[in-house]
Amino acid sequence: VVNVNLDYRLGRNWVLFAKVDNLFDTRYETLGAFNRNAFDPATGQPLDQLGPVERFVAPGAPRAGWVGVKYQFGVPPGR
């Protein structure tokens, strides 16, 4: 997974930023488990008895991006 962060200082306290997570939209899983499936895979209806042991996974986050402007406050006087 490739994440990209860019910052460009516009002035003394202003920063333009861009961020992209999962740049190439890679499919990946963050968690996996083996358990019995309680649903019929063809219809999605509950089974009367538990089905076979199957692999369950949690998908990773898809591509996402942000662009914005930040104002960074200076150190207060006297510090």
Phi and psi in radians as a Rosetta constraint file:
Dihedral C 1 N 2 CA 2 C 2 CIRCULARHARMONIC -1.954 0.35
Dihedral N 2 CA 2 C 2 N 3 CIRCULARHARMONIC 2.148 0.35
Dihedral C 2 N 3 CA 3 C 3 CIRCULARHARMONIC -1.970 0.35
Dihedral N 3 CA 3 C 3 N 4 CIRCULARHARMONIC 2.447 0.35
Dihedral C 3 N 4 CA 4 C 4 CIRCULARHARMONIC -2.207 0.35
Dihedral N 4 CA 4 C 4 N 5 CIRCULARHARMONIC 2.318 0.35
Dihedral C 4 N 5 CA 5 C 5 CIRCULARHARMONIC -2.213 0.35
Dihedral N 5 CA 5 C 5 N 6 CIRCULARHARMONIC 2.297 0.35
Dihedral C 5 N 6 CA 6 C 6 CIRCULARHARMONIC -2.251 0.35
Dihedral N 6 CA 6 C 6 N 7 CIRCULARHARMONIC 2.381 0.35
Dihedral C 6 N 7 CA 7 C 7 CIRCULARHARMONIC -2.240 0.35
Dihedral N 7 CA 7 C 7 N 8 CIRCULARHARMONIC 2.426 0.35
Dihedral C 7 N 8 CA 8 C 8 CIRCULARHARMONIC -2.359 0.35
Dihedral N 8 CA 8 C 8 N 9 CIRCULARHARMONIC 2.098 0.35
Dihedral C 8 N 9 CA 9 C 9 CIRCULARHARMONIC -1.366 0.35
Dihedral N 9 CA 9 C 9 N 10 CIRCULARHARMONIC 2.069 0.35
Dihedral C 9 N 10 CA 10 C 10 CIRCULARHARMONIC -1.507 0.35
Dihedral N 10 CA 10 C 10 N 11 CIRCULARHARMONIC -0.517 0.35
Dihedral C 10 N 11 CA 11 C 11 CIRCULARHARMONIC -2.821 0.35
Dihedral N 11 CA 11 C 11 N 12 CIRCULARHARMONIC -2.805 0.35
Dihedral C 11 N 12 CA 12 C 12 CIRCULARHARMONIC -1.054 0.35
Dihedral N 12 CA 12 C 12 N 13 CIRCULARHARMONIC -0.781 0.35
Dihedral C 12 N 13 CA 13 C 13 CIRCULARHARMONIC -2.058 0.35
Dihedral N 13 CA 13 C 13 N 14 CIRCULARHARMONIC -0.053 0.35
Dihedral C 13 N 14 CA 14 C 14 CIRCULARHARMONIC -1.751 0.35
Dihedral N 14 CA 14 C 14 N 15 CIRCULARHARMONIC 2.371 0.35
Dihedral C 14 N 15 CA 15 C 15 CIRCULARHARMONIC -2.318 0.35
Dihedral N 15 CA 15 C 15 N 16 CIRCULARHARMONIC 2.247 0.35
Dihedral C 15 N 16 CA 16 C 16 CIRCULARHARMONIC -1.624 0.35
Dihedral N 16 CA 16 C 16 N 17 CIRCULARHARMONIC 2.307 0.35
Dihedral C 16 N 17 CA 17 C 17 CIRCULARHARMONIC -2.301 0.35
Dihedral N 17 CA 17 C 17 N 18 CIRCULARHARMONIC 2.682 0.35
Dihedral C 17 N 18 CA 18 C 18 CIRCULARHARMONIC -2.448 0.35
Dihedral N 18 CA 18 C 18 N 19 CIRCULARHARMONIC 2.472 0.35
Dihedral C 18 N 19 CA 19 C 19 CIRCULARHARMONIC -2.487 0.35
Dihedral N 19 CA 19 C 19 N 20 CIRCULARHARMONIC 2.346 0.35
Dihedral C 19 N 20 CA 20 C 20 CIRCULARHARMONIC -2.283 0.35
Dihedral N 20 CA 20 C 20 N 21 CIRCULARHARMONIC 2.174 0.35
Dihedral C 20 N 21 CA 21 C 21 CIRCULARHARMONIC -1.788 0.35
Dihedral N 21 CA 21 C 21 N 22 CIRCULARHARMONIC 2.433 0.35
Dihedral C 21 N 22 CA 22 C 22 CIRCULARHARMONIC 0.984 0.35
Dihedral N 22 CA 22 C 22 N 23 CIRCULARHARMONIC 1.008 0.35
Dihedral C 22 N 23 CA 23 C 23 CIRCULARHARMONIC -0.871 0.35
Dihedral N 23 CA 23 C 23 N 24 CIRCULARHARMONIC -0.734 0.35
Dihedral C 23 N 24 CA 24 C 24 CIRCULARHARMONIC -1.657 0.35
Dihedral N 24 CA 24 C 24 N 25 CIRCULARHARMONIC 0.206 0.35
Dihedral C 24 N 25 CA 25 C 25 CIRCULARHARMONIC 0.914 0.35
Dihedral N 25 CA 25 C 25 N 26 CIRCULARHARMONIC 0.812 0.35
Dihedral C 25 N 26 CA 26 C 26 CIRCULARHARMONIC -1.192 0.35
Dihedral N 26 CA 26 C 26 N 27 CIRCULARHARMONIC 2.357 0.35
Dihedral C 26 N 27 CA 27 C 27 CIRCULARHARMONIC -1.520 0.35
Dihedral N 27 CA 27 C 27 N 28 CIRCULARHARMONIC 2.228 0.35
Dihedral C 27 N 28 CA 28 C 28 CIRCULARHARMONIC -2.648 0.35
Dihedral N 28 CA 28 C 28 N 29 CIRCULARHARMONIC 2.881 0.35
Dihedral C 28 N 29 CA 29 C 29 CIRCULARHARMONIC -2.005 0.35
Dihedral N 29 CA 29 C 29 N 30 CIRCULARHARMONIC 2.537 0.35
Dihedral C 29 N 30 CA 30 C 30 CIRCULARHARMONIC -1.800 0.35
Dihedral N 30 CA 30 C 30 N 31 CIRCULARHARMONIC -0.282 0.35
Dihedral C 30 N 31 CA 31 C 31 CIRCULARHARMONIC -2.714 0.35
Dihedral N 31 CA 31 C 31 N 32 CIRCULARHARMONIC 2.531 0.35
Dihedral C 31 N 32 CA 32 C 32 CIRCULARHARMONIC -2.436 0.35
Dihedral N 32 CA 32 C 32 N 33 CIRCULARHARMONIC 2.631 0.35
Dihedral C 32 N 33 CA 33 C 33 CIRCULARHARMONIC -2.683 0.35
Dihedral N 33 CA 33 C 33 N 34 CIRCULARHARMONIC 2.672 0.35
Dihedral C 33 N 34 CA 34 C 34 CIRCULARHARMONIC -1.876 0.35
Dihedral N 34 CA 34 C 34 N 35 CIRCULARHARMONIC 2.301 0.35
Dihedral C 34 N 35 CA 35 C 35 CIRCULARHARMONIC -2.748 0.35
Dihedral N 35 CA 35 C 35 N 36 CIRCULARHARMONIC 2.910 0.35
Dihedral C 35 N 36 CA 36 C 36 CIRCULARHARMONIC -1.381 0.35
Dihedral N 36 CA 36 C 36 N 37 CIRCULARHARMONIC 2.373 0.35
Dihedral C 36 N 37 CA 37 C 37 CIRCULARHARMONIC -1.500 0.35
Dihedral N 37 CA 37 C 37 N 38 CIRCULARHARMONIC 2.198 0.35
Dihedral C 37 N 38 CA 38 C 38 CIRCULARHARMONIC -1.652 0.35
Dihedral N 38 CA 38 C 38 N 39 CIRCULARHARMONIC 0.090 0.35
Dihedral C 38 N 39 CA 39 C 39 CIRCULARHARMONIC -2.168 0.35
Dihedral N 39 CA 39 C 39 N 40 CIRCULARHARMONIC 2.575 0.35
Dihedral C 39 N 40 CA 40 C 40 CIRCULARHARMONIC -1.271 0.35
Dihedral N 40 CA 40 C 40 N 41 CIRCULARHARMONIC 2.106 0.35
Dihedral C 40 N 41 CA 41 C 41 CIRCULARHARMONIC -1.096 0.35
Dihedral N 41 CA 41 C 41 N 42 CIRCULARHARMONIC -0.462 0.35
Dihedral C 41 N 42 CA 42 C 42 CIRCULARHARMONIC -1.365 0.35
Dihedral N 42 CA 42 C 42 N 43 CIRCULARHARMONIC -0.688 0.35
Dihedral C 42 N 43 CA 43 C 43 CIRCULARHARMONIC -1.929 0.35
Dihedral N 43 CA 43 C 43 N 44 CIRCULARHARMONIC -0.363 0.35
Dihedral C 43 N 44 CA 44 C 44 CIRCULARHARMONIC 1.390 0.35
Dihedral N 44 CA 44 C 44 N 45 CIRCULARHARMONIC 0.091 0.35
Dihedral C 44 N 45 CA 45 C 45 CIRCULARHARMONIC -1.491 0.35
Dihedral N 45 CA 45 C 45 N 46 CIRCULARHARMONIC 2.606 0.35
Dihedral C 45 N 46 CA 46 C 46 CIRCULARHARMONIC -1.086 0.35
Dihedral N 46 CA 46 C 46 N 47 CIRCULARHARMONIC 2.507 0.35
Dihedral C 46 N 47 CA 47 C 47 CIRCULARHARMONIC -1.558 0.35
Dihedral N 47 CA 47 C 47 N 48 CIRCULARHARMONIC 2.677 0.35
Dihedral C 47 N 48 CA 48 C 48 CIRCULARHARMONIC -1.217 0.35
Dihedral N 48 CA 48 C 48 N 49 CIRCULARHARMONIC -0.627 0.35
Dihedral C 48 N 49 CA 49 C 49 CIRCULARHARMONIC -2.150 0.35
Dihedral N 49 CA 49 C 49 N 50 CIRCULARHARMONIC 2.742 0.35
Dihedral C 49 N 50 CA 50 C 50 CIRCULARHARMONIC -1.131 0.35
Dihedral N 50 CA 50 C 50 N 51 CIRCULARHARMONIC 2.447 0.35
Dihedral C 50 N 51 CA 51 C 51 CIRCULARHARMONIC -1.487 0.35
Dihedral N 51 CA 51 C 51 N 52 CIRCULARHARMONIC -2.816 0.35
Dihedral C 51 N 52 CA 52 C 52 CIRCULARHARMONIC -1.273 0.35
Dihedral N 52 CA 52 C 52 N 53 CIRCULARHARMONIC 2.843 0.35
Dihedral C 52 N 53 CA 53 C 53 CIRCULARHARMONIC -1.252 0.35
Dihedral N 53 CA 53 C 53 N 54 CIRCULARHARMONIC 2.262 0.35
Dihedral C 53 N 54 CA 54 C 54 CIRCULARHARMONIC -2.302 0.35
Dihedral N 54 CA 54 C 54 N 55 CIRCULARHARMONIC 2.889 0.35
Dihedral C 54 N 55 CA 55 C 55 CIRCULARHARMONIC -1.615 0.35
Dihedral N 55 CA 55 C 55 N 56 CIRCULARHARMONIC 2.247 0.35
Dihedral C 55 N 56 CA 56 C 56 CIRCULARHARMONIC -2.019 0.35
Dihedral N 56 CA 56 C 56 N 57 CIRCULARHARMONIC 2.375 0.35
Dihedral C 56 N 57 CA 57 C 57 CIRCULARHARMONIC -2.321 0.35
Dihedral N 57 CA 57 C 57 N 58 CIRCULARHARMONIC 2.678 0.35
Dihedral C 57 N 58 CA 58 C 58 CIRCULARHARMONIC -1.789 0.35
Dihedral N 58 CA 58 C 58 N 59 CIRCULARHARMONIC 2.136 0.35
Dihedral C 58 N 59 CA 59 C 59 CIRCULARHARMONIC -1.228 0.35
Dihedral N 59 CA 59 C 59 N 60 CIRCULARHARMONIC 2.590 0.35
Dihedral C 59 N 60 CA 60 C 60 CIRCULARHARMONIC -1.335 0.35
Dihedral N 60 CA 60 C 60 N 61 CIRCULARHARMONIC 2.954 0.35
Dihedral C 60 N 61 CA 61 C 61 CIRCULARHARMONIC -1.209 0.35
Dihedral N 61 CA 61 C 61 N 62 CIRCULARHARMONIC 2.464 0.35
Dihedral C 61 N 62 CA 62 C 62 CIRCULARHARMONIC -1.364 0.35
Dihedral N 62 CA 62 C 62 N 63 CIRCULARHARMONIC -3.119 0.35
Dihedral C 62 N 63 CA 63 C 63 CIRCULARHARMONIC -1.066 0.35
Dihedral N 63 CA 63 C 63 N 64 CIRCULARHARMONIC 2.427 0.35
Dihedral C 63 N 64 CA 64 C 64 CIRCULARHARMONIC -2.571 0.35
Dihedral N 64 CA 64 C 64 N 65 CIRCULARHARMONIC 2.616 0.35
Dihedral C 64 N 65 CA 65 C 65 CIRCULARHARMONIC -2.509 0.35
Dihedral N 65 CA 65 C 65 N 66 CIRCULARHARMONIC 2.660 0.35
Dihedral C 65 N 66 CA 66 C 66 CIRCULARHARMONIC -2.418 0.35
Dihedral N 66 CA 66 C 66 N 67 CIRCULARHARMONIC 2.535 0.35
Dihedral C 66 N 67 CA 67 C 67 CIRCULARHARMONIC -2.400 0.35
Dihedral N 67 CA 67 C 67 N 68 CIRCULARHARMONIC 2.430 0.35
Dihedral C 67 N 68 CA 68 C 68 CIRCULARHARMONIC -2.957 0.35
Dihedral N 68 CA 68 C 68 N 69 CIRCULARHARMONIC -3.103 0.35
Dihedral C 68 N 69 CA 69 C 69 CIRCULARHARMONIC -2.192 0.35
Dihedral N 69 CA 69 C 69 N 70 CIRCULARHARMONIC 2.354 0.35
Dihedral C 69 N 70 CA 70 C 70 CIRCULARHARMONIC -2.038 0.35
Dihedral N 70 CA 70 C 70 N 71 CIRCULARHARMONIC 2.510 0.35
Dihedral C 70 N 71 CA 71 C 71 CIRCULARHARMONIC -1.936 0.35
Dihedral N 71 CA 71 C 71 N 72 CIRCULARHARMONIC 2.141 0.35
Dihedral C 71 N 72 CA 72 C 72 CIRCULARHARMONIC -1.795 0.35
Dihedral N 72 CA 72 C 72 N 73 CIRCULARHARMONIC 2.016 0.35
Dihedral C 72 N 73 CA 73 C 73 CIRCULARHARMONIC -1.252 0.35
Dihedral N 73 CA 73 C 73 N 74 CIRCULARHARMONIC 2.485 0.35
Dihedral C 73 N 74 CA 74 C 74 CIRCULARHARMONIC -1.359 0.35
Dihedral N 74 CA 74 C 74 N 75 CIRCULARHARMONIC 3.093 0.35
Dihedral C 74 N 75 CA 75 C 75 CIRCULARHARMONIC -1.292 0.35
Dihedral N 75 CA 75 C 75 N 76 CIRCULARHARMONIC 2.312 0.35
Dihedral C 75 N 76 CA 76 C 76 CIRCULARHARMONIC -1.091 0.35
Dihedral N 76 CA 76 C 76 N 77 CIRCULARHARMONIC 2.637 0.35
Dihedral C 76 N 77 CA 77 C 77 CIRCULARHARMONIC -1.018 0.35
Dihedral N 77 CA 77 C 77 N 78 CIRCULARHARMONIC 2.522 0.35
Dihedral C 77 N 78 CA 78 C 78 CIRCULARHARMONIC 1.580 0.35
Dihedral N 78 CA 78 C 78 N 79 CIRCULARHARMONIC 0.015 0.35
